[in-house]
Amino acid sequence: MIRKQRSAMGLGALLAVLAAGLAFPAGAAADETTADAPKVNLVIDVSGSMRERDIDGQSRMAAAKQAFNEVLDATPEEVRLGIRTLGADYPGDDRKTGCKDTAQLYPVGPLDRTEAKTAVATLTPTGWTPIGPALLKAADDLDGGTGSKRIVLISDGEDTCAPLDPCEVAREIAAKGIGLTIDTLGLVPNTKMRRQLSCIAEATGGTYTSVEHTDELTEKVNQLVERAADPVVTPVAVEGAERCADAPALKSGLYTDREEFGQERWYRVDVAPGQELRASVSVAADRAVNPDYGVLLRAVTVHGREIVRGEAAGNGRTDVISTGLRYPKPESDGGGDDEEESGAETVCLRVTNSFSAASGVKTSPGLPLELTVDVVDGPSQAADVASFGLGRGWWLLGVLVVAGFLAGMVWGWLSRWRVAVWRTN
């Protein structure tokens, strides 16, 4: 009898182990398929001012709820969506408590539309406007995974919890290099709110939109959620060095970094004979800067000899300044300064900026920098216009001089002939 019981227990344990063994791979496979899924966190302002009835005859909160319900119906299946609130729970006057009032209403993950709508229906305008703390928590909600990450912030007023400046929070989030974009929507025209929400969006490469009608809000949020599902190239975070010898080696790709005001950053790229290096850099002014600035991108050898450069200047009218360069390495070139047996040459890319911060503006973290590196097969001589000398200047100038001289002689002869015919007649 005891043997039978032990046999039954052993059989049960074996079945449990087998069941667990079958279950874990399925879970792992599910994790692999969702790791690169796009994620969106909708952050909704539920502060007391959302009671105002100035959007199509209804309250701002009612308009936001209606828009959310329509957005939830239209959300693509592949998007992992969550909803976070700010100012939804604390109705009191204690600032310290009110500035902690942010909560995840619906967790970021596969969307249950009915459950999400039910959660949204419970919202009632209540308290403060802690935008900065809410953005920090919203970024944590999106942590992990390799897919695109987007926060959509909907508010009707500026933050009431400074000195945790939402602009600085957005810059800190961008400085992490996790590829997170923050888009902002302002529900009513307000100069201070527009400046703050625009600053938040610009710091992460997002957009700001002012909305005054429910259908505009629905349409814009839908666009942003659908945009998250579009295939995107996420920049790889990299940290440039202060000199070429310590610089990170880069392959073809898109990279993001931070560069302090007036600082230089170094990167390295290997270019084989017959290949062409194409590089471009963009530096964004995500805060107030003084006018007259520039960015310089130089390709130099490991011994400091400049190969080629690209430069651009601005005067305060644009927030982003970009430049690029090309360096084709000939097949027969054997004179590189640091060539290996394979013939590959190490090219050092040096990025320098001449931005300066406006008075009272923080200089840290540095300005966002985006670097594109592309190493491709070099153009054939027959396909390269420069191989015919047209890009070298003097050859073209000589052709134009000779052509102009001949055209002048022909025109002079024709003019004299016409005068002679006129006199004869």
C-alpha positions in Angstrom: 0.0 0.0 0.0 2.8 2.4 1.0 4.7 1.5 -2.3 1.6 2.3 -4.3 1.2 5.7 -2.5 4.9 6.4 -3.1 4.6 5.4 -6.8 1.6 7.7 -7.2 3.4 10.6 -5.5 6.5 10.0 -7.7 4.3 10.0 -10.8 2.6 13.2 -9.7 6.0 14.9 -9.1 7.2 13.8 -12.5 4.1 15.1 -14.3 4.5 18.4 -12.4 8.2 18.7 -13.5 7.2 17.9 -17.1 4.4 20.5 -17.0 6.8 23.1 -15.6 9.3 22.3 -18.3 6.7 22.8 -21.0 5.5 26.0 -19.5 8.8 27.8 -19.1 9.8 27.7 -22.8 6.3 29.0 -23.7 6.8 31.9 -21.3 10.3 32.6 -22.6 9.0 32.6 -26.1 6.2 35.1 -25.1 8.8 37.3 -23.5 10.9 37.3 -26.7 8.0 38.2 -28.8 6.9 41.1 -26.6 10.4 42.5 -25.7 10.5 44.6 -28.9 6.8 45.6 -28.7 6.2 49.4 -28.9 5.1 50.9 -25.5 3.0 54.0 -24.9 2.1 55.6 -21.5 -0.7 58.1 -21.6 -0.3 60.6 -18.8 -3.5 62.5 -18.0 -3.8 65.6 -15.8 -6.7 65.1 -13.3 -6.0 68.3 -11.3 -8.9 70.5 -10.1 -8.7 72.8 -13.1 -9.9 69.9 -15.3 -13.4 70.7 -14.0 -13.6 73.8 -16.2 -16.3 73.6 -18.9 -14.7 75.2 -21.9 -14.2 72.4 -24.5 -17.2 72.0 -26.7 -19.6 72.8 -23.9 -18.3 70.1 -21.6 -15.6 69.9 -18.9 -12.0 69.3 -19.9 -12.1 66.0 -18.0 -15.2 64.8 -19.9 -13.5 65.7 -23.2 -10.3 63.8 -22.2 -12.4 60.7 -21.2 -14.3 60.7 -24.5 -11.0 61.0 -26.4 -9.4 58.2 -24.4 -12.3 55.8 -25.1 -12.0 56.4 -28.8 -8.2 56.0 -28.7 -8.5 52.8 -26.7 -10.8 51.4 -29.4 -8.3 52.3 -32.2 -5.1 51.2 -30.4 -3.1 48.7 -32.6 -2.9 45.2 -31.2 0.9 45.2 -31.1 1.1 48.4 -28.9 1.6 47.9 -25.1 -0.4 50.7 -23.6 -0.7 52.1 -20.1 -2.4 55.1 -18.4 -0.9 57.2 -15.6 -2.6 60.0 -13.7 -1.4 63.1 -11.9 -3.4 65.0 -9.3 -6.1 62.3 -9.2 -6.2 61.3 -5.5 -5.2 64.0 -3.1 -7.8 66.9 -2.6 -6.0 68.6 0.2 -3.8 71.7 0.5 -0.5 70.1 1.7 1.9 70.8 -1.1 4.3 68.1 -0.2 1.6 65.4 -0.3 0.0 66.9 -3.4 3.3 66.8 -5.3 3.5 63.0 -4.8 0.0 62.5 -6.3 0.7 60.3 -9.3 -0.4 56.7 -9.9 -0.5 54.1 -12.6 -4.2 53.8 -13.4 -3.7 51.0 -16.0 -0.3 49.1 -16.2 1.7 49.2 -19.5 1.0 45.9 -21.2 -1.4 44.1 -23.5 -4.6 46.1 -23.7 -7.9 45.0 -22.2 -10.1 47.7 -23.7 -13.0 47.1 -21.4 -10.9 47.2 -18.3 -9.0 50.3 -19.4 -12.2 52.2 -20.2 -13.7 51.2 -16.8 -10.5 52.6 -15.1 -10.8 55.9 -17.1 -14.5 56.3 -16.2 -13.6 56.5 -12.5 -11.5 59.7 -12.8 -12.6 62.9 -11.1 -10.7 66.2 -11.1 -9.1 66.4 -7.7 -5.8 68.0 -6.8 -2.4 69.4 -7.8 -0.4 69.3 -11.1 2.8 67.3 -10.4 4.0 67.0 -14.0 7.7 66.5 -13.1 7.2 63.6 -10.6 4.6 62.1 -13.0 7.1 62.1 -15.9 9.8 60.4 -13.8 7.3 57.6 -12.8 6.0 57.3 -16.3 9.6 56.7 -17.6 10.0 54.0 -15.0 6.7 52.4 -16.2 8.3 52.0 -19.7 11.6 50.5 -18.5 12.9 47.4 -20.3 12.4 46.1 -23.8 14.0 47.2 -27.0 10.9 48.6 -28.8 10.0 52.3 -29.2 8.9 54.1 -26.0 6.6 57.1 -26.0 4.9 59.2 -23.3 1.8 61.3 -24.3 1.2 64.0 -21.7 -2.2 65.7 -21.6 -2.5 68.7 -19.4 -4.5 72.0 -19.0 -1.9 73.9 -16.9 1.7 74.3 -15.9 3.4 72.3 -13.2 2.6 73.4 -9.6 5.4 71.4 -7.9 8.6 73.3 -8.9 11.6 73.4 -8.1 11.4 69.9 -9.7 11.3 71.6 -13.1 9.6 69.3 -15.7 12.0 70.6 -18.4 15.0 69.4 -16.4 13.2 66.1 -15.8 12.7 65.7 -19.5 16.4 66.4 -20.2 17.4 63.9 -17.6 15.2 61.3 -19.2 16.7 62.1 -22.6 20.2 61.9 -21.2 19.6 58.3 -20.2 19.7 57.4 -23.9 16.8 54.9 -23.7 15.1 56.3 -26.9 12.0 57.6 -25.0 10.0 60.4 -26.7 7.6 62.7 -24.8 4.8 64.3 -26.7 2.7 67.0 -25.0 -0.8 68.3 -25.6 -2.2 71.5 -24.0 -6.0 71.6 -23.6 -6.4 75.4 -23.5 -4.4 78.3 -24.9 -2.0 79.4 -22.2 1.4 81.1 -22.8 3.2 79.7 -19.7 1.8 76.2 -20.2 2.7 76.3 -23.9 6.3 77.2 -23.1 6.6 74.5 -20.5 5.0 71.7 -22.5 7.0 72.8 -25.6 10.2 72.6 -23.6 9.4 69.1 -22.3 8.7 67.8 -25.8 11.7 69.4 -27.4 14.1 67.9 -24.8 13.2 64.4 -26.0 12.5 65.1 -29.7 8.8 65.0 -29.3 6.0 67.4 -30.4 3.7 69.9 -28.6 0.1 70.5 -29.8 -2.5 72.9 -28.5 -6.0 71.4 -28.6 -9.3 73.2 -28.1 -11.8 70.6 -29.3 -12.5 67.0 -28.4 -12.2 65.7 -32.0 -8.7 67.4 -32.2 -7.6 65.7 -29.0 -8.8 62.3 -30.2 -7.2 62.6 -33.6 -3.8 63.8 -32.2 -3.6 61.1 -29.5 -4.5 58.5 -32.1 -1.7 59.7 -34.4 0.8 59.5 -31.6 -0.2 56.0 -30.5 -0.1 54.8 -34.1 3.2 56.4 -34.6 4.6 54.3 -31.8 3.8 51.2 -33.8 5.7 52.4 -36.8 9.1 50.8 -37.3 11.8 53.1 -36.0 15.6 53.0 -35.7 16.4 53.5 -32.0 19.7 55.3 -31.5 22.4 53.4 -29.6 23.7 55.3 -26.5 27.4 55.8 -26.7 29.8 58.0 -24.7 32.5 59.8 -26.7 36.0 60.3 -25.3 38.2 63.3 -24.8 40.8 62.0 -27.2 40.9 59.5 -30.2 43.0 56.9 -28.4 40.2 56.3 -25.8 37.3 56.8 -28.2 34.7 54.0 -28.7 34.8 52.1 -32.1 31.6 52.6 -34.1 30.1 50.5 -36.9 27.4 51.7 -39.3 24.5 52.9 -37.3 22.7 55.7 -35.4 24.2 56.9 -32.1 23.2 59.3 -29.4 25.4 61.1 -26.9 25.5 64.3 -24.7 28.1 67.0 -25.3 28.7 69.8 -22.8 28.8 73.4 -24.0 32.1 74.1 -25.9 33.2 70.5 -25.4 34.6 68.1 -28.0 33.8 64.4 -28.3 35.9 61.7 -30.2 34.8 58.5 -31.9 36.6 56.0 -34.1 35.6 54.2 -37.3 37.5 51.7 -39.4 37.4 52.2 -43.2 38.8 49.6 -45.6 40.3 50.4 -49.0 37.4 50.8 -51.5 35.0 51.9 -48.9 33.5 55.3 -48.2 32.8 56.8 -44.7 29.7 59.0 -44.6 29.1 60.7 -41.2 26.7 63.4 -40.0 26.1 64.9 -36.7 23.2 67.0 -35.2 23.4 69.0 -32.0 20.1 70.2 -30.5 19.7 73.3 -28.3 17.2 71.9 -25.9 17.4 75.0 -23.6 18.0 78.7 -24.0 21.3 79.4 -25.7 23.1 82.6 -26.8 22.8 83.4 -30.6 25.7 82.7 -33.0 26.8 79.1 -32.5 28.2 76.3 -34.6 29.1 72.6 -34.9 32.3 71.2 -36.5 32.7 67.6 -37.5 36.3 66.6 -38.5 37.7 63.3 -39.8 41.4 63.0 -38.8 44.0 60.3 -38.8 45.1 58.7 -35.5 48.2 61.1 -35.7 46.0 64.2 -35.9 46.2 65.0 -39.6 42.9 66.3 -40.9 41.4 64.4 -43.8 38.1 66.2 -44.3 35.7 68.4 -42.4 32.1 69.6 -42.3 30.8 72.6 -40.4 27.6 74.6 -39.9 26.7 77.8 -38.1 23.5 79.2 -36.6 22.2 82.5 -35.3 19.4 81.4 -32.9 16.6 80.8 -35.5 16.9 77.0 -35.4 16.9 74.5 -32.5 19.0 71.9 -34.3 22.2 72.4 -36.3 23.7 69.7 -38.5 26.7 69.0 -40.7 28.3 66.0 -42.4 31.3 64.7 -44.3 32.4 62.0 -46.8 35.7 60.2 -47.0 36.2 57.7 -49.8 39.3 55.5 -49.3 40.8 54.5 -52.7 41.5 50.8 -53.4 45.1 51.5 -54.2 45.8 53.7 -51.2 48.4 52.2 -49.0 49.6 55.2 -47.2 47.3 55.4 -44.2 48.8 56.4 -40.9 47.4 53.4 -38.9 46.7 50.6 -41.3 46.5 47.0 -40.3 47.4 44.0 -42.4 43.9 44.1 -43.8 44.4 47.6 -45.1 41.7 49.1 -42.9 42.4 52.7 -41.7 41.2 54.0 -38.3 39.5 57.3 -38.9 38.9 59.5 -35.8 35.7 61.6 -35.8 35.9 64.8 -33.7 32.7 66.7 -32.8 33.0 70.2 -31.5 30.3 72.8 -30.7 30.4 76.5 -29.9 27.1 76.7 -28.1 27.0 78.9 -24.9 24.2 78.8 -22.3 22.1 81.9 -21.7 22.3 83.6 -18.4 20.9 81.4 -15.5 20.5 78.3 -17.7 21.9 75.0 -16.4 24.7 73.5 -18.5 24.2 69.9 -17.3 23.3 67.5 -18.7 25.0 68.3 -22.0 23.3 69.1 -25.3 21.8 66.1 -27.1 24.0 64.9 -29.9 23.0 62.4 -32.6 25.7 60.9 -34.8 25.0 58.8 -38.0 27.8 56.6 -39.3 27.6 54.8 -42.6 30.5 52.8 -44.1 29.6 51.7 -47.6 31.3 50.5 -50.8 32.9 53.5 -52.5 31.6 54.9 -55.8 33.2 53.6 -59.0 35.2 56.1 -61.0 32.8 55.9 -63.9 29.9 56.9 -61.6 31.7 59.6 -59.7 31.4 63.0 -61.3 34.7 64.1 -59.5 36.6 61.4 -61.4 36.1 63.4 -64.6 37.6 66.5 -63.0 34.3 68.4 -62.9 34.5 68.7 -59.2 38.1 70.0 -59.1 37.2 73.5 -60.3 40.1 74.5 -62.6 39.1 72.1 -65.3 35.5 73.3 -65.3 36.7 77.0 -65.3 38.9 76.3 -68.3 36.0 74.8 -70.3 33.8 77.8 -69.5 36.6 80.3 -70.6 37.2 78.6 -73.9 33.4 78.2 -74.6 32.9 81.9 -73.7 35.8 83.0 -76.0 34.4 81.0 -79.0 30.9 82.2 -78.4 32.2 85.8 -78.4 34.0 85.4 -81.7 31.0 83.9 -83.4 28.7 86.6 -82.1 31.2 89.4 -83.2 31.5 87.9 -86.7 27.7 87.7 -87.0 27.3 91.3 -85.9 29.9 92.5 -88.4 28.2 90.5 -91.2 24.8 92.0 -90.4 26.2 95.6 -90.5 27.9 94.9 -93.8 24.7 93.6 -95.3 22.8 96.6 -94.0 25.2 99.1 -95.6 25.2 97.3 -98.9 21.4 97.4 -99.1 
